[in-house]
Each structure stands twice: as C-alpha cells, then as structure tokens.
C-alpha cells in the first residue's frame, strides 16, 4: 500500500479518524475503527490537501464519535423493515 505518515488530529486522544499522508503528498482521512480509509457519502476521503483532510477528520470525529467504538443509531428489531434471510438464504 505504501508508506504513510500520521498527522496529529486535534489532541490525539484516541480519535476515531486520523489524517495520513503518502509519499506523493496526498492526504487521506483514516478510520481507526474500520482500519481503512474513511468515506463520506460514498466518496473515499483520499487525495486531499492537508488542511482539508484535517478539517474533515475534525468534523467526522465530532459527528461520529471518538475512541474505539463505532457509534451507530440503535434500532429495534420490531421497527426494522429490512428483509431477513434464513440459513438457507430464503427471506423470512
């Protein structure tokens, strides 16, 4: 994948999102929980200038949490309209 340099984002207190720079001076936002480049709205956050990457990582840390847990909305199964698949692959 290449060599990346981690940049300080805010105060380094176990932030979910960090900023990395590759040898070509291309910046990306890294998701420490998913252990992959972060994405927003289907767009991978790579190829950014440093100031943009730092700002995006700061905003995403404010929105989606800090630390090692992924913050997702809690949904009750009673209100979950997604079709369920049984062990044999049929919808239930």
C-alpha positions as a Markdown table, in Angstrom:
| # | Residue | x | y | z |
|---|---|---|---|---|
| 1 | Unk | 0.0 | 0.0 | 0.0 |
| 2 | Unk | 2.9 | 2.4 | 0.6 |
| 3 | Unk | 4.4 | 4.5 | 3.4 |
| 4 | Unk | 2.0 | 6.8 | 5.2 |
| 5 | Unk | 2.8 | 9.5 | 7.8 |
| 6 | Unk | 0.2 | 10.0 | 10.5 |
| 7 | Unk | -0.6 | 13.7 | 11.3 |
| 8 | Unk | -1.9 | 14.9 | 14.6 |
| 9 | Unk | -5.6 | 15.4 | 14.6 |
| 10 | Unk | -6.8 | 17.6 | 17.5 |
| 11 | Unk | -5.3 | 16.2 | 20.7 |
| 12 | Unk | -4.5 | 12.5 | 19.8 |
| 13 | Unk | -6.9 | 11.2 | 22.5 |
| 14 | Unk | -7.9 | 8.0 | 20.7 |
| 15 | Unk | -9.7 | 9.8 | 17.9 |
| 16 | Unk | -11.7 | 7.5 | 15.5 |
| 17 | Unk | -10.4 | 9.5 | 12.5 |
| 18 | Unk | -6.8 | 10.4 | 11.8 |
| 19 | Unk | -5.1 | 12.0 | 8.9 |
| 20 | Unk | -2.4 | 10.2 | 6.9 |
| 21 | Unk | 0.0 | 11.5 | 4.1 |
| 22 | Unk | 1.6 | 9.3 | 1.5 |
| 23 | Unk | 5.0 | 9.9 | -0.2 |
| 24 | Unk | 3.3 | 11.8 | -3.0 |
| 25 | Unk | 1.9 | 14.4 | -0.5 |
| 26 | Unk | -1.6 | 13.1 | -0.9 |
| 27 | Unk | -3.6 | 13.3 | 2.3 |
| 28 | Unk | -6.4 | 10.9 | 3.4 |
| 29 | Unk | -8.7 | 10.5 | 6.4 |
| 30 | Unk | -8.2 | 7.2 | 8.1 |
| 31 | Unk | -10.9 | 5.4 | 10.1 |
| 32 | Unk | -9.2 | 3.7 | 13.1 |
| 33 | Unk | -12.3 | 1.6 | 13.9 |
| 34 | Unk | -12.8 | 0.1 | 10.4 |
| 35 | Unk | -9.0 | 0.1 | 9.8 |
| 36 | Unk | -9.4 | 1.5 | 6.3 |
| 37 | Unk | -9.6 | 4.9 | 4.5 |
| 38 | Unk | -12.7 | 6.8 | 5.7 |
| 39 | Unk | -15.5 | 7.6 | 3.3 |
| 40 | Unk | -18.4 | 10.0 | 3.4 |
| 41 | Unk | -21.4 | 9.9 | 1.1 |
| 42 | Unk | -19.8 | 7.1 | -0.9 |
| 43 | Unk | -16.6 | 9.1 | -1.5 |
| 44 | Unk | -13.3 | 7.8 | -0.2 |
| 45 | Unk | -11.5 | 10.7 | 1.6 |
| 46 | Unk | -8.2 | 10.4 | -0.2 |
| 47 | Unk | -6.3 | 12.8 | -2.4 |
| 48 | Unk | -7.0 | 15.8 | -0.2 |
| 49 | Unk | -4.8 | 18.8 | 0.7 |
| 50 | Unk | -3.6 | 18.7 | 4.3 |
| 51 | Unk | -5.8 | 21.5 | 5.6 |
| 52 | Unk | -8.9 | 19.9 | 4.1 |
| 53 | Unk | -8.1 | 16.4 | 5.4 |
| 54 | Unk | -7.5 | 17.9 | 8.9 |
| 55 | Unk | -10.8 | 19.8 | 8.8 |
| 56 | Unk | -12.8 | 16.8 | 7.5 |
| 57 | Unk | -11.3 | 14.5 | 10.2 |
| 58 | Unk | -12.1 | 17.0 | 12.9 |
| 59 | Unk | -15.7 | 17.2 | 11.7 |
| 60 | Unk | -16.1 | 13.5 | 11.4 |
| 61 | Unk | -14.7 | 13.0 | 14.9 |
| 62 | Unk | -17.3 | 15.5 | 16.2 |
| 63 | Unk | -20.1 | 13.8 | 14.4 |
| 64 | Unk | -19.3 | 10.1 | 14.7 |
| 65 | Unk | -17.5 | 9.8 | 18.0 |
| 66 | Unk | -14.1 | 9.2 | 19.4 |
| 67 | Unk | -12.4 | 6.2 | 20.8 |
| 68 | Unk | -12.6 | 2.6 | 19.6 |
| 69 | Unk | -16.3 | 2.1 | 19.2 |
| 70 | Unk | -18.4 | 2.8 | 16.2 |
| 71 | Unk | -21.4 | 4.9 | 17.1 |
| 72 | Unk | -24.5 | 3.9 | 15.1 |
| 73 | Unk | -28.1 | 4.5 | 15.8 |
| 74 | Unk | -29.8 | 1.9 | 17.8 |
| 75 | Unk | -32.8 | 0.3 | 16.0 |
| 76 | Unk | -35.3 | -2.1 | 17.5 |
| 77 | Unk | -35.9 | -5.3 | 15.5 |
| 78 | Unk | -39.7 | -4.5 | 15.8 |
| 79 | Unk | -39.2 | -1.5 | 13.5 |
| 80 | Unk | -36.6 | -2.9 | 11.2 |
| 81 | Unk | -38.2 | -3.2 | 7.8 |
| 82 | Unk | -35.2 | -4.9 | 6.1 |
| 83 | Unk | -35.9 | -8.4 | 4.8 |
| 84 | Unk | -34.4 | -11.2 | 6.8 |
| 85 | Unk | -32.6 | -14.2 | 5.3 |
| 86 | Unk | -32.8 | -17.6 | 6.9 |
| 87 | Unk | -29.9 | -20.0 | 7.0 |
| 88 | Unk | -30.9 | -21.4 | 3.6 |
| 89 | Unk | -31.0 | -17.9 | 2.0 |
| 90 | Unk | -34.7 | -17.5 | 1.9 |
| 91 | Unk | -36.4 | -14.4 | 3.0 |
| 92 | Unk | -38.3 | -14.7 | 6.3 |
